[in-house]
Amino acid sequence: MKKLESSITNMVLVLTGVAVIAGGALAAVNHVTEAPIAEQKAKTLQDGIKSVMGGGEVQLANVDTICQKDAKGKDVTYIIYNVNDPKGDYLGAAVQSVSGGFGGDLKVLVGFTPAGDILGYTLLEHAETPGLGAKADKWFQQGQKGDIIGKNPASPLTVSKDGGEVDAITASTITSRAFLLAVNNAYTAYKEGQVDSQTGASPQAEK
């Protein structure tokens, strides 16, 4: 067999061939794993809604989407999962909110009673430092140092360093502020959604 001549053209052809084969392999793997990943995310969300609404059986009544501008003028979308108990009575809502943490976006799901009291929360996604900011998944739970369960963010929740009543995660004030901002914004979106459903006045809610 004649040896392939070493030239720029040949090298480009070989590298292109390798790239095409690798790309095809990655696309095939992605196609195979796409559905299981989507199912896992859906299950995580479903379990999260149940958890933040007190852990009992719930039924999803409807889903609202609220778009608001944050402090920097950036459009942020909040998803509101309104839920009922098995008898069909309204329990409140689980609200998905996001803010910028120390390591990246901090996506939180917060459960509220109809009055706006916090029933529970869970972190859906985060990129915080293990052992520090990542503690947010436990730190603000009931009975913990930064307990926010039962509080109502009608008066925004803030860390004690900023004059508030919530203890920040040790050595992770930035994450704590970001977490509480996500919770406060979730509350604001929830209350706006309640007003919209009663008056039909706001074009921001998509029913």
C-alpha positions as CSV (number, residue, x, y, z in Angstrom):
1,M,0.0,0.0,0.0
2,K,1.3,3.4,-0.9
3,K,2.2,5.5,2.1
4,L,0.0,8.7,2.4
5,E,2.1,11.7,1.7
6,S,2.6,14.1,4.6
7,S,1.2,17.4,3.5
8,I,-1.0,20.1,4.9
9,T,-3.9,19.0,2.6
10,N,-3.7,15.4,3.8
11,M,-3.4,16.4,7.4
12,V,-6.5,18.7,7.1
13,L,-8.4,15.8,5.4
14,V,-7.5,13.4,8.2
15,L,-8.4,15.9,11.0
16,T,-11.6,16.7,9.3
17,G,-12.5,13.0,9.0
18,V,-11.7,12.5,12.7
19,A,-13.8,15.5,13.6
20,V,-16.8,14.3,11.6
21,I,-16.6,10.8,13.1
22,A,-16.2,12.2,16.7
23,G,-19.1,14.7,16.1
24,G,-21.3,11.9,14.8
25,A,-20.5,9.8,17.9
26,L,-21.3,12.6,20.3
27,A,-24.5,13.3,18.5
28,A,-25.5,9.6,18.8
29,V,-24.7,9.6,22.5
30,N,-26.6,12.8,23.0
31,H,-29.6,11.4,21.2
32,V,-29.5,8.3,23.4
33,T,-29.1,10.2,26.7
34,E,-31.4,13.2,25.9
35,A,-34.6,11.5,26.9
36,P,-33.3,9.9,30.2
37,I,-31.9,13.3,31.2
38,A,-35.2,15.1,30.5
39,E,-37.1,12.4,32.5
40,Q,-34.7,12.8,35.4
41,K,-35.1,16.6,35.4
42,A,-38.9,16.2,35.3
43,K,-38.8,13.8,38.2
44,T,-36.5,16.1,40.2
45,L,-38.9,19.0,39.6
46,Q,-41.9,16.8,40.5
47,D,-40.2,15.6,43.7
48,G,-39.1,19.2,44.4
49,I,-42.7,20.6,44.2
50,K,-43.9,17.9,46.6
51,S,-41.1,18.6,49.0
52,V,-41.4,22.4,49.1
53,M,-45.2,22.2,49.6
54,G,-44.8,20.3,52.8
55,G,-44.1,16.7,51.6
56,G,-47.8,15.6,51.3
57,E,-49.6,14.5,48.2
58,V,-50.3,17.4,45.8
59,Q,-51.9,17.9,42.4
60,L,-50.6,20.4,39.9
61,A,-53.5,22.8,39.2
62,N,-51.9,25.0,36.5
63,V,-48.6,26.7,35.6
64,D,-48.1,30.5,35.3
65,T,-45.1,32.3,33.9
66,I,-44.2,35.8,35.1
67,C,-41.5,38.0,33.5
68,Q,-40.0,40.7,35.6
69,K,-36.9,42.9,35.4
70,D,-34.2,42.4,38.1
71,A,-32.3,45.2,39.8
72,K,-29.9,45.4,36.8
73,G,-32.8,45.7,34.3
74,K,-32.4,42.1,33.0
75,D,-35.5,40.2,32.1
76,V,-36.0,37.2,34.4
77,T,-38.7,34.5,34.1
78,Y,-40.4,32.9,37.1
79,I,-42.4,29.8,36.8
80,I,-45.3,29.4,39.2
81,Y,-46.6,25.8,39.9
82,N,-50.0,26.3,41.5
83,V,-51.0,23.2,43.5
84,N,-54.0,21.7,45.1
85,D,-54.4,18.9,47.7
86,P,-56.0,15.6,46.7
87,K,-59.4,17.0,47.4
88,G,-58.9,19.9,45.0
89,D,-58.4,22.6,47.7
90,Y,-55.8,25.2,46.8
91,L,-52.5,24.8,48.8
92,G,-50.4,27.6,47.4
93,A,-47.6,27.4,44.8
94,A,-44.0,26.3,44.2
95,V,-42.1,29.1,42.5
96,Q,-39.0,28.6,40.4
97,S,-36.6,31.5,40.8
98,V,-33.0,32.2,39.8
99,S,-30.3,34.7,40.9
100,G,-26.5,35.0,40.4
101,G,-24.5,33.2,43.1
102,F,-20.8,33.2,43.8
103,G,-20.1,30.4,41.3
104,G,-22.9,31.0,38.8
105,D,-26.7,30.9,38.6
106,L,-28.5,29.7,41.7
107,K,-31.9,28.1,40.8
108,V,-34.3,27.7,43.7
109,L,-37.8,26.3,44.0
110,V,-39.7,27.9,46.9
111,G,-43.1,26.7,48.3
112,F,-45.6,29.3,49.5
113,T,-48.9,29.2,51.3
114,P,-51.8,31.3,49.8
115,A,-50.8,34.1,52.3
116,G,-47.1,34.0,51.1
117,D,-45.5,32.2,54.1
118,I,-42.6,29.9,53.1
119,L,-43.5,26.2,53.3
120,G,-40.1,24.9,52.1
121,Y,-37.5,25.2,49.4
122,T,-35.0,23.2,47.4
123,L,-32.0,24.0,45.2
124,L,-32.6,22.8,41.7
125,E,-29.3,23.9,40.3
126,H,-26.2,25.7,41.6
127,A,-22.5,26.0,41.0
128,E,-21.5,27.1,44.5
129,T,-18.3,25.9,46.3
130,P,-18.6,22.5,48.0
131,G,-18.5,22.9,51.8
132,L,-19.3,26.6,51.6
133,G,-22.0,28.1,49.4
134,A,-23.3,24.7,48.5
135,K,-24.5,24.5,52.1
136,A,-27.5,26.6,51.1
137,D,-29.4,23.4,50.4
138,K,-29.5,22.7,54.2
139,W,-28.6,26.0,55.9
140,F,-31.9,27.8,55.5
141,Q,-34.1,24.7,56.2
142,Q,-36.3,24.4,59.3
143,G,-34.4,24.1,62.5
144,Q,-31.1,25.2,60.9
145,K,-29.1,28.3,61.6
146,G,-30.5,30.3,58.8
147,D,-34.1,28.9,59.1
148,I,-36.5,30.8,56.8
149,I,-39.4,28.3,56.9
150,G,-42.6,30.0,58.0
151,K,-41.3,33.5,57.3
152,N,-43.1,35.8,54.9
153,P,-41.0,37.8,52.5
154,A,-43.5,40.7,52.3
155,S,-40.7,42.4,54.1
156,P,-37.7,41.2,52.1
157,L,-35.5,38.7,53.8
158,T,-31.9,39.8,54.3
159,V,-28.8,38.5,56.1
160,S,-28.0,39.9,59.6
161,K,-24.8,41.6,58.2
162,D,-27.2,43.7,56.1
163,G,-29.5,44.4,59.1
164,G,-31.8,41.5,58.5
165,E,-32.8,38.5,60.7
166,V,-31.3,35.7,58.7
167,D,-27.9,34.2,59.6
168,A,-25.7,33.9,56.5
169,I,-23.8,30.8,55.7
170,T,-20.4,30.9,57.4
171,A,-17.9,32.5,54.9
172,S,-20.5,32.5,52.2
173,T,-22.3,35.9,52.5
174,I,-22.5,36.3,48.7
175,T,-24.2,33.0,48.3
176,S,-26.6,33.8,51.2
177,R,-27.5,37.1,49.7
178,A,-28.1,35.5,46.3
179,F,-30.2,32.8,47.8
180,L,-32.4,35.3,49.7
181,L,-32.7,37.4,46.6
182,A,-34.0,34.4,44.7
183,V,-36.6,33.7,47.5
184,N,-37.7,37.4,47.7
185,N,-38.1,37.6,44.0
186,A,-40.0,34.3,44.0
187,Y,-42.4,35.8,46.5
188,T,-42.9,39.0,44.5
189,A,-43.6,36.9,41.3
190,Y,-46.1,34.7,43.3
191,K,-48.0,37.7,44.7
192,E,-48.1,39.3,41.3
193,G,-49.4,36.1,39.8
194,Q,-52.2,36.0,42.4
195,V,-53.2,39.6,41.6
196,D,-53.2,38.8,37.8
197,S,-55.4,35.7,38.3
198,Q,-57.9,37.8,40.2
199,T,-58.0,40.9,38.0
200,G,-56.7,39.7,34.6
201,A,-55.0,43.1,34.4
202,S,-51.4,42.3,33.8
203,P,-50.1,41.1,30.3
204,Q,-47.1,39.6,32.0
205,A,-48.7,36.4,33.1
206,E,-49.2,33.7,30.5
207,K,-52.1,31.5,31.5
